[in-house]
Amino acid sequence: MHIEFRHLRTIKAIHDTGGLARAAEQLHITQSALSHQIKGIEDQAGVELFVRRSKPLKLSAAGMRMLATAETILPQVAALEAEFSGLIQGSAGRLHIAIECHACFEWLFPVLEQFRKAWPEVDVDIRPGLAFDALPALRKEEVDLVVSSDPEDLPETDFTPLFDYEPVFVASSAHPLAQKDVIEAEDFQGETLITYPVERARLDVFSELLTPAGIEPGSVRQVELTAVILLLVASNRGVAVLPDWVVSQVRYNSDYVTRPLTKTGITKRLYAATRSDDTQRPYMAHLIRLAKQEAVKLQRR
């Protein structure tokens, strides 16, 4: 037996309208074509789908079973067609994001709050890219966007600049290093360095300053939350290096000081890595614009 979607639509139309003429009109076919279609279905099934000579036309037990199937399947097909239409028009899709920047959660959440209101049909999810290899996952289509400060020359992958930031030294105003105007690599010797729970290669303080200088801090204490890092620093339990936009409010807090790293300072750039085919999708382009705008707000605080 070969059942097609049109057969299911036919059964439902006849049930809903109560007659062949009105069902044929609803389906935009002739009544003769509709009768022929019904006969073909019944011949294949070997059962009658309608109670003959009933007014209005009623479904038989077999017809009711087919109607139940139609009422289950047809809405699913309609939803799938609507989803595909949204994908073609660029109003729907999937946006799974991996973040290689631990501090970026605080910056990204306001961006996603604006995004979800503009693109309610886009499925958004966030995965901490620190827990897996985010860029290979992007190429495998396991994620759709990676926030990273380490661009690579990868085929069919775009790295769109988001914003520049400066890693800065943060210490208690009572700490001896608070008296210095600039912090150098050797100043970290003997200090307790408080960092996010991230491998050293992904921490700016190590990759940009300590490792090239061959300097090792006295100890490293890993803390998950930015607020807790600042709490510990204010209590003079250690020092930290954080992005300038994360600690913008610290500049006006008497419990802390922020200082540049090295006389020339250190500048880093965050990128949105996307598959080249996806970069110009309307919702992807909009998210990247929102991300840039939110970064400007943060840096102005």
KAKABEL-V783059 format. One record per backbone hydrogen bond with DSSP energy under -1.0 kcal/mol. CO is the residue of the C=O (numbers start at 1). NH is the residue of the N-H. E is the energy in kcal/mol with one decimal. If there is no record, write none. Layout:
{{CO & NH & E} {CO & NH & E}}
This chain:
{{4 & 8 & -1.5} {5 & 9 & -2.4} {6 & 10 & -2.0} {7 & 11 & -2.3} {8 & 12 & -2.1} {9 & 13 & -2.4} {10 & 14 & -2.5} {11 & 15 & -2.1} {12 & 16 & -2.8} {13 & 17 & -2.5} {14 & 18 & -2.5} {18 & 57 & -1.6} {19 & 23 & -1.7} {20 & 24 & -2.9} {21 & 25 & -2.0} {22 & 26 & -2.2} {23 & 27 & -2.2} {24 & 29 & -2.3} {30 & 34 & -2.0} {31 & 35 & -2.5} {32 & 36 & -2.3} {33 & 37 & -2.0} {34 & 38 & -2.3} {35 & 39 & -2.3} {36 & 40 & -2.1} {37 & 41 & -2.0} {38 & 42 & -2.5} {39 & 43 & -2.5} {40 & 44 & -1.9} {41 & 45 & -2.7} {42 & 46 & -2.6} {49 & 60 & -2.4} {58 & 51 & -2.7} {60 & 64 & -2.7} {61 & 65 & -1.8} {62 & 66 & -1.9} {63 & 67 & -2.4} {64 & 68 & -2.4} {65 & 69 & -1.6} {66 & 70 & -2.4} {67 & 71 & -2.8} {68 & 72 & -1.0} {69 & 73 & -2.8} {70 & 74 & -2.5} {73 & 77 & -2.3} {74 & 78 & -2.6} {75 & 79 & -2.4} {76 & 80 & -2.2} {77 & 81 & -2.5} {78 & 82 & -2.3} {79 & 83 & -2.3} {80 & 84 & -2.6} {81 & 85 & -2.3} {82 & 86 & -2.2} {83 & 87 & -2.3} {84 & 88 & -2.4} {85 & 89 & -2.2} {86 & 91 & -2.0} {86 & 92 & -1.3} {93 & 123 & -2.7} {95 & 125 & -1.7} {96 & 144 & -3.4} {96 & 145 & -1.6} {97 & 127 & -3.6} {98 & 147 & -2.7} {101 & 104 & -1.2} {102 & 105 & -1.1} {103 & 106 & -1.0} {104 & 108 & -2.9} {105 & 109 & -2.0} {108 & 112 & -2.4} {109 & 113 & -2.0} {110 & 114 & -1.6} {111 & 115 & -2.2} {112 & 116 & -2.6} {114 & 118 & -1.3} {115 & 119 & -2.4} {119 & 122 & -1.7} {121 & 93 & -1.1} {123 & 95 & -3.4} {125 & 97 & -3.1} {127 & 99 & -1.5} {128 & 131 & -1.9} {132 & 134 & -1.1} {133 & 137 & -1.6} {134 & 138 & -1.9} {135 & 139 & -1.9} {136 & 140 & -1.7} {137 & 142 & -2.7} {137 & 143 & -1.1} {138 & 141 & -1.3} {145 & 98 & -2.8} {146 & 273 & -3.2} {147 & 100 & -2.8} {148 & 271 & -3.1} {152 & 154 & -1.5} {154 & 157 & -1.1} {156 & 276 & -2.1} {158 & 274 & -2.4} {160 & 272 & -2.6} {163 & 270 & -2.7} {165 & 268 & -3.1} {166 & 244 & -1.7} {168 & 242 & -2.0} {169 & 259 & -2.1} {170 & 240 & -2.3} {171 & 257 & -2.2} {172 & 175 & -1.9} {175 & 178 & -1.9} {176 & 179 & -1.6} {177 & 180 & -1.6} {183 & 262 & -2.9} {184 & 187 & -1.2} {185 & 188 & -1.8} {186 & 189 & -1.3} {188 & 191 & -2.1} {191 & 218 & -1.0} {191 & 219 & -1.7} {192 & 239 & -2.7} {193 & 221 & -2.7} {195 & 223 & -3.2} {196 & 198 & -2.4} {199 & 202 & -2.0} {200 & 203 & -2.1} {203 & 207 & -2.8} {204 & 208 & -2.7} {205 & 210 & -2.8} {206 & 211 & -2.0} {209 & 213 & -1.3} {210 & 215 & -2.3} {219 & 193 & -3.0} {221 & 195 & -2.4} {225 & 229 & -2.0} {226 & 230 & -2.5} {227 & 231 & -1.8} {228 & 232 & -2.5} {229 & 233 & -2.4} {230 & 234 & -2.7} {231 & 235 & -1.4} {232 & 237 & -2.7} {233 & 236 & -1.9} {239 & 194 & -3.4} {240 & 170 & -3.0} {242 & 168 & -2.9} {243 & 247 & -1.4} {247 & 250 & -1.0} {249 & 252 & -1.2} {250 & 253 & -2.1} {253 & 256 & -1.5} {255 & 173 & -2.0} {257 & 171 & -2.0} {259 & 169 & -2.9} {260 & 183 & -2.4} {268 & 165 & -2.9} {270 & 162 & -3.2} {271 & 148 & -2.1} {272 & 160 & -2.5} {273 & 146 & -2.2} {274 & 158 & -3.0} {275 & 278 & -1.9} {275 & 279 & -1.2} {278 & 281 & -1.9} {281 & 285 & -2.8} {282 & 286 & -2.0} {283 & 287 & -2.1} {284 & 288 & -2.1} {285 & 289 & -1.9} {286 & 290 & -2.6} {287 & 291 & -2.5} {288 & 292 & -2.0} {289 & 293 & -2.2} {290 & 294 & -2.6} {291 & 295 & -1.7} {292 & 296 & -1.6} {293 & 297 & -1.7} {294 & 298 & -2.3} {295 & 299 & -2.2} {296 & 300 & -1.0}}
